[in-house]
Amino acid sequence: MAETGTTTPRERYRAQVRAEIKKRAWEQIATAGASALSLNAIAKQMGMSGPALYRYFASRDELITELIRDAYRSLADTFRAASETSGADVAALAHALRGWALADPQRYFLIYGTPVPGYHAPDDITAIASENMAVLLDAWTARPPDAPATPFAEHLEGLGRQWTDGHPAPPAALHQALTFWTRLHGVLSLELAGHFTGMGFDPAQLFAAELDALLDSSGGAESDDTARHGDR
């Protein structure tokens, strides 16, 4: 007989097993990368048969999709918390992004690293990613004045905006947000992959310098220097 409440014992057990499968999947990804993910290997670790595990995730791609959704939702929660704390602040979002990435590099690389061979994400993954970009655009459009139009900004004029969740930001703000996204992800990807190891400088200082350059070039001054430089 089902217990009173929102879930039954069977549903709770299923959720627990799915959570353990995902935990084992992250362990595999940390060891060998997402392309080597194997449901049969996870089943063996859990003392299950392959067919039994497939009752919880029908395929490797379904499991990868669930992990990607979890990663994007985690980043969305991080951005939301940063926005609620600091308001529409680009620097706060930048440092929140870096903190989130450093806390779990494999999670970061699953969504921003090399694509998994043979895997094609469903449309809702793009929708989740666009929500994060919309948060960033809120921050850029709150920074007066807008930068002058550039050839690339003019190129963006009139294009579809699925990747922005339909945000009405002007083209100049779109260009600023994309520049922010690509340059800071470039620094983060190199740092997390260990390419700065042995070079003798503090990656946090490089990240802060890139952020300063982006904010200075966009026009408009940050009101809070602590938020600008973050926790070094």
C-alpha positions as CSV (number, residue, x, y, z in Angstrom):
1,M,0.0,0.0,0.0
2,A,1.4,3.4,-1.0
3,E,2.3,5.8,1.8
4,T,0.5,9.1,2.0
5,G,2.4,12.0,0.6
6,T,3.7,13.1,-2.8
7,T,5.7,9.9,-3.6
8,T,5.3,6.2,-3.1
9,P,8.1,3.9,-1.7
10,R,8.6,2.6,-5.3
11,E,9.0,6.1,-6.7
12,R,11.5,7.0,-3.9
13,Y,13.5,3.8,-4.6
14,R,13.6,4.6,-8.3
15,A,14.8,8.1,-7.6
16,Q,17.5,6.7,-5.3
17,V,18.7,4.2,-7.9
18,R,18.8,6.9,-10.6
19,A,20.8,9.2,-8.3
20,E,23.3,6.4,-7.7
21,I,23.6,5.7,-11.4
22,K,24.4,9.4,-12.0
23,K,26.9,9.4,-9.2
24,R,28.7,6.4,-10.7
25,A,28.5,8.1,-14.1
26,W,30.3,11.2,-12.8
27,E,33.0,9.0,-11.3
28,Q,33.5,7.4,-14.7
29,I,33.6,10.7,-16.5
30,A,36.2,12.0,-14.0
31,T,38.4,8.9,-14.7
32,A,38.0,8.4,-18.4
33,G,35.9,11.2,-19.9
34,A,32.3,11.3,-21.0
35,S,33.0,9.5,-24.3
36,A,34.0,6.4,-22.3
37,L,30.8,6.3,-20.3
38,S,29.4,2.8,-20.1
39,L,26.1,1.8,-18.6
40,N,27.2,-1.9,-18.5
41,A,30.2,-0.9,-16.4
42,I,27.9,1.1,-14.0
43,A,25.6,-1.9,-13.7
44,K,28.5,-4.1,-12.8
45,Q,29.7,-1.6,-10.1
46,M,26.2,-1.6,-8.6
47,G,25.7,-5.3,-8.7
48,M,23.0,-5.1,-11.3
49,S,22.5,-6.7,-14.7
50,G,22.7,-4.5,-17.8
51,P,19.0,-5.0,-18.6
52,A,18.0,-4.1,-15.1
53,L,19.9,-0.8,-15.3
54,Y,18.3,0.1,-18.6
55,R,15.0,0.2,-16.8
56,Y,16.3,3.5,-15.2
57,F,18.1,4.9,-18.2
58,A,17.2,3.6,-21.6
59,S,20.5,4.5,-23.2
60,R,23.9,6.1,-22.7
61,D,22.6,9.2,-24.4
62,E,19.6,9.5,-22.1
63,L,22.0,9.3,-19.1
64,I,24.3,12.0,-20.6
65,T,21.4,14.2,-21.3
66,E,20.3,13.9,-17.6
67,L,23.8,14.8,-16.5
68,I,23.9,17.8,-18.8
69,R,20.5,19.0,-17.6
70,D,21.7,18.7,-14.0
71,A,24.9,20.7,-14.8
72,Y,23.0,23.5,-16.5
73,R,20.5,23.7,-13.7
74,S,23.3,23.9,-11.2
75,L,24.8,26.8,-13.1
76,A,21.4,28.5,-13.4
77,D,21.0,28.2,-9.6
78,T,24.5,29.6,-9.1
79,F,23.7,32.6,-11.4
80,R,20.3,33.1,-9.8
81,A,21.9,33.2,-6.3
82,A,24.6,35.7,-7.5
83,S,22.0,37.9,-9.1
84,E,19.8,37.9,-6.0
85,T,22.9,38.9,-3.9
86,S,24.4,41.5,-6.1
87,G,21.7,42.6,-8.4
88,A,22.4,42.9,-12.1
89,D,26.2,42.7,-11.7
90,V,28.4,41.3,-14.5
91,A,31.5,40.9,-12.3
92,A,29.5,39.0,-9.7
93,L,28.3,36.6,-12.4
94,A,31.8,36.2,-13.7
95,H,33.2,35.2,-10.3
96,A,30.2,32.9,-9.7
97,L,30.9,31.2,-13.0
98,R,34.6,30.6,-12.0
99,G,33.7,29.4,-8.6
100,W,31.2,27.0,-10.0
101,A,33.7,25.7,-12.6
102,L,36.5,25.2,-10.1
103,A,34.1,23.3,-7.7
104,D,33.6,20.6,-10.3
105,P,35.7,20.7,-13.5
106,Q,34.2,17.6,-15.0
107,R,30.7,19.1,-14.7
108,Y,32.1,22.2,-16.4
109,F,33.7,20.3,-19.2
110,L,30.6,18.2,-19.9
111,I,28.8,21.3,-21.0
112,Y,31.6,23.5,-22.2
113,G,34.3,21.0,-23.3
114,T,34.8,18.8,-26.3
115,P,31.4,17.4,-27.6
116,V,30.8,13.7,-26.8
117,P,31.3,11.7,-30.1
118,G,27.9,10.5,-31.4
119,Y,25.8,12.4,-28.9
120,H,23.2,14.9,-30.0
121,A,21.5,16.9,-27.2
122,P,17.7,17.4,-27.4
123,D,16.2,20.8,-27.9
124,D,15.4,21.4,-24.3
125,I,19.2,21.5,-23.5
126,T,19.5,24.5,-25.7
127,A,16.6,26.1,-23.9
128,I,18.2,25.7,-20.5
129,A,21.5,27.1,-21.8
130,S,19.7,30.1,-23.2
131,E,18.2,30.9,-19.9
132,N,21.7,31.3,-18.4
133,M,22.6,33.6,-21.3
134,A,19.5,35.7,-20.6
135,V,20.6,36.2,-17.0
136,L,24.0,37.5,-18.4
137,L,22.2,39.8,-20.8
138,D,20.1,41.3,-17.9
139,A,23.4,42.2,-16.3
140,W,24.9,43.8,-19.5
141,T,21.8,45.8,-20.3
142,A,21.9,47.2,-16.8
143,R,25.3,48.8,-17.5
144,P,24.9,52.3,-19.0
145,P,26.0,53.4,-21.4
146,D,25.9,50.7,-24.1
147,A,29.0,50.3,-26.2
148,P,28.8,51.7,-29.7
149,A,27.6,49.4,-32.5
150,T,30.3,47.2,-34.1
151,P,30.2,45.3,-37.3
152,F,29.5,42.1,-35.4
153,A,26.7,43.8,-33.5
154,E,25.2,44.9,-36.8
155,H,25.5,41.3,-38.0
156,L,23.4,40.2,-34.9
157,E,20.7,42.7,-35.7
158,G,17.6,40.9,-36.9
159,L,19.0,37.4,-36.3
160,G,17.0,34.8,-34.4
161,R,17.6,34.8,-30.6
162,Q,16.8,31.3,-29.5
163,W,20.2,31.3,-27.7
164,T,19.2,34.3,-25.6
165,D,15.8,32.9,-24.6
166,G,14.2,35.8,-26.6
167,H,15.9,38.5,-24.6
168,P,15.3,42.0,-26.0
169,A,18.9,43.2,-25.5
170,P,20.2,45.6,-28.1
171,P,22.8,44.2,-30.5
172,A,25.7,46.0,-28.8
173,A,24.8,44.3,-25.5
174,L,24.6,41.0,-27.3
175,H,28.1,41.5,-28.6
176,Q,29.4,42.5,-25.1
177,A,27.8,39.4,-23.6
178,L,29.2,37.1,-26.2
179,T,32.7,38.6,-25.8
180,F,32.4,38.2,-22.1
181,W,31.3,34.5,-22.5
182,T,34.0,33.5,-25.0
183,R,36.9,35.2,-23.3
184,L,36.2,34.1,-19.8
185,H,35.4,30.6,-20.9
186,G,38.7,30.6,-22.7
187,V,40.6,31.4,-19.6
188,L,38.6,28.9,-17.5
189,S,39.0,26.1,-20.0
190,L,42.8,26.6,-20.1
191,E,43.0,26.8,-16.3
192,L,40.9,23.7,-15.6
193,A,42.8,21.7,-18.2
194,G,46.0,22.4,-16.4
195,H,47.6,24.5,-19.2
196,F,48.8,27.2,-16.7
197,T,50.5,24.7,-14.5
198,G,54.2,25.5,-14.1
199,M,53.9,29.0,-15.6
200,G,54.2,30.6,-12.2
201,F,51.3,33.0,-12.2
202,D,48.0,33.0,-10.4
203,P,45.1,32.0,-12.7
204,A,42.7,34.0,-10.5
205,Q,44.7,37.2,-11.3
206,L,44.5,36.5,-15.0
207,F,40.8,35.9,-14.8
208,A,40.4,39.2,-12.9
209,A,42.5,41.0,-15.4
210,E,40.5,39.7,-18.3
211,L,37.3,40.7,-16.5
212,D,38.7,44.2,-15.9
213,A,39.5,44.6,-19.5
214,L,36.1,43.5,-20.6
215,L,34.3,45.9,-18.2
216,D,36.6,48.8,-19.1
217,S,36.1,48.3,-22.8
218,S,32.3,48.2,-22.5
219,G,31.9,51.7,-21.0
220,G,30.3,52.3,-17.7
221,A,32.0,51.9,-14.4
222,E,31.5,49.3,-11.7
223,S,30.4,50.7,-8.5
224,D,31.8,48.0,-6.3
225,D,35.5,47.2,-6.7
226,T,35.3,44.2,-4.4
227,A,32.6,42.7,-6.7
228,R,34.7,43.5,-9.7
229,H,37.8,41.6,-8.5
230,G,36.1,38.9,-6.4
231,D,37.9,36.7,-4.0
232,R,41.4,36.3,-5.1
